[in-house]
Amino acid sequence: MAKIFRTQELSVNGDNIRISADQNGNIVFKDKDENVVTSSNQITTEVSSLHAQRDGDLNTKNTEVSSLAAQRDSDLNTKNTEVSSLHAQRVSDESVKTGEMSSLSAKDLDLDGDVSSLKVEINSALTASTGDLDDDISSLQAQRESDENTKNTEVSSLQAQRESDLNTKNTEVSSLQAQRVSDENTKNTEVSSLQAQRESDLGTKNTEVSSLHAQRVSDESVKTGEMSSLSAKDLDLDGDVSSLKVEINSALTASTGDLDNDISSLNAKIELEDVRVMSESLSVNDESITVTFPTAFSGTPSVIGIIQGDDADSPIIACQLVSKSTTGATFQFSDGIPTTGYTIEIMASV
């Protein structure tokens, strides 16, 4: 049955990189000085932060574009109102000019009536005074021509004024239309600039997310390779253990008698030497233990210790002798004790 290889921290690349896991099961990468370089939780947090930032930027840009569009519509409505007002003013001016023309026409009709009346008077006076009539007619004709010339001058002046007013209004309308087109072009340019900036920001964020994703995939690939290497190493260890078992069984079968002799010899030697055997129970999560010998040795003893699990399927925990003296010894474990039922078997001798 395969054994579980356990370690709190894995050293890679000459101890330049150290890999471990925190209490929540997140992979943590540290440098040789125990500074945290990155972790799976940190990478997940950064990607989530980038997504949130990207969504916030998109909402801001959409709000700005909506605001510009509303401002553009408001400006268009204002310009349309001004153009309508100018058109109404133009119609009003044309109406006034038309009224003046009608007044002049009525005045001309009055003059015609006056001329007719004068003709009647002239005819009457002609009978009475033929000589004076010619003078009066000439004077009246001259006066009429003068009045007509004056009226024609006034009409021409009014027409010229009307044309000047119309040209002024048309110029103002053209200027407003040109301003409106310029404002629309400016707004369209601003909207295009904002859209280009938005696309640039999205491209940058997508590039950063893709880079982080690629880094994560690369890290996961490296970890998968390392795990595969550890699995292969574990299989090699299983093969070595199985091979040792076969060799031991073969040796036992071939030399049972020799083994009995060796045991007898070892017992005899133990009786001649100061040998002590101890067994200490271990608690869950213990990473070391200090034991005290029942009685002190006459000199510093040789000490060995082996950790024994509850059954054959218990994970294997190695131990290392850290210190020893005539009264006791201290052992350091390769990992914390995972479950109950573990003991450390100790033998000391001088």
C-alpha positions in Angstrom: 0.0 0.0 0.0 1.3 3.5 -0.9 2.6 5.7 1.9 1.8 9.4 2.2 4.7 11.7 1.9 4.0 14.7 4.2 6.0 17.9 4.7 5.1 21.4 5.9 7.3 23.1 3.3 8.8 22.1 0.0 12.1 23.6 -1.1 12.7 24.1 -4.9 15.6 25.3 -7.0 18.3 25.3 -4.4 16.0 26.7 -1.7 15.4 29.8 -3.8 11.7 29.0 -3.8 9.7 27.5 -0.9 6.2 26.1 -1.3 3.8 25.6 1.5 0.0 25.8 2.3 -1.8 28.1 4.7 -4.6 27.1 7.1 -7.3 27.6 4.4 -5.6 25.3 1.9 -4.1 28.1 -0.4 -0.7 27.5 -2.0 1.9 30.0 -0.8 5.2 30.8 -2.6 8.0 32.3 -0.5 11.7 33.2 -1.3 14.6 31.9 0.7 14.2 34.7 3.3 10.6 33.6 4.0 9.1 36.6 2.2 5.7 35.8 0.6 6.1 36.2 -3.2 2.6 35.2 -4.1 -0.2 32.8 -3.4 -3.2 31.2 -5.1 -5.5 33.3 -2.9 -3.6 36.5 -3.8 -3.8 35.7 -7.6 -7.6 35.1 -7.3 -8.0 38.4 -5.4 -6.1 40.4 -8.0 -8.1 38.9 -10.9 -11.4 39.7 -9.0 -10.1 43.3 -8.4 -9.2 43.8 -12.1 -12.7 42.6 -13.1 -14.3 45.0 -10.7 -12.1 47.9 -11.9 -12.9 47.0 -15.5 -16.6 47.0 -14.8 -16.3 50.4 -12.9 -14.4 52.0 -15.9 -17.1 50.7 -18.3 -19.9 52.2 -16.2 -18.0 55.5 -16.0 -17.4 55.7 -19.7 -21.1 54.8 -20.5 -22.2 57.5 -18.1 -20.0 60.1 -19.7 -21.2 59.2 -23.2 -24.8 59.4 -22.1 -24.1 62.8 -20.5 -22.5 64.1 -23.8 -25.4 62.8 -25.8 -27.9 64.5 -23.5 -25.9 67.8 -23.8 -25.8 67.4 -27.5 -29.6 67.0 -27.7 -30.0 70.0 -25.4 -27.8 72.2 -27.6 -29.6 71.1 -30.7 -33.0 72.0 -29.1 -31.6 75.4 -28.1 -30.3 76.1 -31.7 -33.7 74.9 -33.2 -35.5 77.3 -30.8 -33.3 80.2 -31.9 -33.8 79.4 -35.6 -37.6 79.2 -35.0 -37.5 82.6 -33.2 -35.5 84.2 -36.0 -37.9 82.7 -38.6 -40.9 84.2 -36.7 -39.1 87.6 -36.5 -38.5 87.4 -40.3 -42.1 86.7 -41.0 -43.1 89.5 -38.6 -40.8 92.0 -40.4 -42.1 90.9 -43.8 -45.7 91.5 -42.5 -44.7 95.0 -41.4 -43.1 95.8 -44.8 -46.2 94.4 -46.6 -48.4 96.7 -44.5 -46.2 99.7 -45.4 -46.5 98.8 -49.0 -50.2 98.5 -48.8 -50.3 102.0 -47.1 -48.2 103.4 -49.9 -50.5 101.9 -52.5 -53.6 103.4 -50.7 -51.8 106.8 -50.6 -51.1 106.4 -54.4 -54.8 105.8 -54.9 -55.6 108.9 -52.9 -53.3 110.9 -55.1 -55.1 109.5 -58.2 -58.3 110.6 -56.6 -56.9 114.0 -56.0 -55.7 114.2 -59.6 -59.2 113.3 -60.8 -60.7 115.9 -58.5 -58.2 118.5 -59.8 -59.1 117.5 -63.4 -62.7 118.3 -62.6 -61.8 121.6 -61.1 -59.5 122.3 -64.0 -62.3 121.7 -66.5 -64.5 123.9 -64.5 -61.9 126.6 -64.3 -61.0 126.1 -67.9 -64.3 127.4 -69.0 -63.8 130.4 -66.8 -60.2 131.0 -67.5 -58.5 129.2 -70.3 -55.2 131.1 -69.9 -54.8 130.2 -66.2 -55.7 126.6 -66.8 -52.6 125.8 -68.7 -50.4 127.2 -65.9 -52.4 125.3 -63.3 -52.2 122.0 -65.2 -48.4 122.4 -65.7 -48.0 123.1 -62.0 -50.2 120.2 -61.0 -48.3 117.8 -63.3 -45.0 119.0 -61.9 -46.3 118.5 -58.4 -47.6 115.0 -59.2 -44.3 114.0 -60.8 -42.5 115.3 -57.7 -44.9 113.4 -55.4 -44.5 110.2 -57.5 -40.7 110.5 -57.5 -40.8 111.0 -53.7 -43.0 107.9 -53.3 -40.9 105.8 -55.7 -37.8 106.8 -53.7 -39.5 105.8 -50.4 -40.6 102.5 -51.9 -37.1 101.8 -53.2 -35.7 102.6 -49.8 -38.2 100.3 -48.1 -37.4 97.5 -50.5 -33.7 98.0 -50.0 -34.2 98.0 -46.3 -36.3 94.8 -46.5 -33.6 93.1 -48.6 -30.9 94.2 -46.2 -32.9 92.8 -43.2 -33.5 89.6 -45.1 -29.8 89.3 -45.9 -28.9 90.0 -42.3 -31.4 87.3 -41.1 -30.1 84.8 -43.6 -26.5 85.5 -42.5 -27.5 85.0 -38.9 -29.3 81.8 -39.7 -26.3 80.5 -41.8 -24.0 81.4 -38.9 -26.2 79.6 -36.4 -26.4 76.5 -38.7 -22.6 76.6 -39.1 -22.2 76.9 -35.3 -24.6 74.0 -34.9 -22.6 71.8 -37.4 -19.4 72.8 -35.6 -20.9 71.9 -32.2 -22.1 68.5 -33.6 -18.6 67.8 -35.0 -17.0 68.7 -31.6 -19.4 66.5 -29.7 -18.9 63.6 -32.2 -15.1 64.1 -31.9 -15.4 64.0 -28.1 -17.6 60.9 -28.2 -15.2 59.2 -30.6 -12.2 60.1 -28.3 -14.1 58.6 -25.3 -14.9 55.5 -27.2 -11.3 55.1 -28.3 -10.1 55.6 -24.7 -12.7 53.1 -23.5 -11.5 50.5 -26.1 -7.8 51.2 -25.1 -8.6 50.7 -21.4 -10.5 47.5 -22.2 -7.6 46.2 -24.2 -5.2 47.0 -21.4 -7.4 45.3 -18.8 -7.9 42.3 -21.0 -4.1 42.0 -21.6 -3.5 42.2 -17.8 -6.1 39.5 -17.1 -4.7 37.3 -19.9 -1.2 37.8 -18.5 -2.4 36.8 -15.0 -4.3 33.8 -16.4 -1.2 32.7 -18.3 1.0 33.1 -15.2 -1.6 31.1 -13.2 -1.7 28.3 -15.9 2.2 28.3 -15.9 2.3 28.0 -12.1 -0.3 25.3 -12.1 1.7 23.4 -14.8 4.8 23.7 -12.6 3.0 22.5 -9.6 1.5 19.6 -11.5 5.0 18.6 -12.7 6.3 18.8 -9.1 3.4 16.7 -7.8 3.9 14.2 -10.6 7.6 14.0 -9.6 6.7 13.5 -5.9 4.2 10.8 -6.9 6.8 9.1 -9.0 9.2 9.3 -6.1 6.6 7.9 -3.7 6.1 5.0 -6.1 9.9 4.4 -6.2 9.9 4.4 -2.4 7.0 1.9 -2.4 9.1 -0.3 -4.8 12.1 0.0 -2.6 10.1 -1.0 0.5 8.6 -4.0 -1.4 12.0 -5.0 -2.6 13.4 -4.8 0.9 10.5 -6.9 2.2 11.3 -9.6 -0.4 15.0 -9.5 0.5 14.2 -9.7 4.2 11.8 -12.6 3.8 14.3 -14.4 1.6 17.0 -13.8 4.2 14.8 -15.1 7.0 13.9 -18.2 5.0 17.5 -18.9 4.2 18.9 -18.2 7.6 16.4 -18.8 10.4 19.0 -20.6 12.5 21.5 -17.7 12.1 18.8 -15.2 13.2 18.1 -17.2 16.4 21.9 -17.2 17.1 22.1 -13.5 16.4 19.2 -12.8 18.7 20.7 -14.9 21.5 24.0 -13.1 20.9 22.3 -9.7 21.1 20.4 -10.6 24.3 23.7 -11.7 25.8 25.3 -8.5 24.8 22.4 -6.5 26.1 22.7 -8.2 29.5 26.4 -7.2 29.6 25.7 -3.5 28.6 23.5 -0.8 30.2 20.6 -0.8 27.7 17.3 0.8 28.4 14.1 0.7 26.2 11.3 3.2 26.6 7.9 3.9 25.0 6.2 7.3 25.1 2.7 8.2 23.8 2.4 11.1 21.4 -0.4 13.6 21.1 -2.0 15.0 17.9 0.0 17.9 16.4 3.1 17.1 18.5 6.3 18.1 16.5 8.9 17.2 19.1 9.3 15.4 22.4 11.8 15.5 25.3 12.1 12.3 27.3 13.8 11.7 30.7 15.5 8.4 31.4 14.3 6.6 34.6 17.8 6.7 36.0 20.8 8.6 34.8 23.5 6.9 32.7 27.2 6.8 33.8 28.1 8.6 30.6 26.4 10.1 27.5 24.5 7.2 25.9 23.8 6.3 22.3 20.1 6.9 21.7 17.8 5.9 18.8 14.1 6.5 18.4 11.4 5.2 16.1 7.8 6.5 15.7 5.2 3.8 15.5 1.7 4.4 14.2 -1.6 2.8 15.3 -1.7 0.4 12.4 0.1 -0.4 9.1 -1.9 2.2 7.2 -0.8 5.1 9.5 1.2 7.8 7.7 5.0 7.4 8.3 6.5 10.1 10.5 10.3 10.4 10.7 12.2 11.6 13.8 15.6 13.1 14.3 17.7 13.1 17.5 18.3 16.8 18.4 20.1 16.5 21.7 21.0 13.9 24.4 22.6 13.8 27.8 23.0 11.3 30.7 19.4 12.1 31.9 17.4 12.4 28.7 17.1 13.1 25.0 15.1 15.4 22.6 13.6 14.3 19.2 12.3 16.5 16.4 9.6 15.1 14.0 9.3 15.5 10.2 5.6 16.5 10.6 3.0 17.1 13.2 1.4 13.9 14.6 -1.8 13.5 12.5 -4.0 11.3 14.7 -4.0 9.5 18.0 -2.4 6.1 18.6 1.2 7.1 17.8 4.1 6.2 20.2 7.9 6.8 20.1 10.0 3.8 20.9 13.4 4.7 22.4 16.5 2.7 23.1 19.5 4.1 24.9 22.8 2.4 25.8 26.3 3.1 27.0 
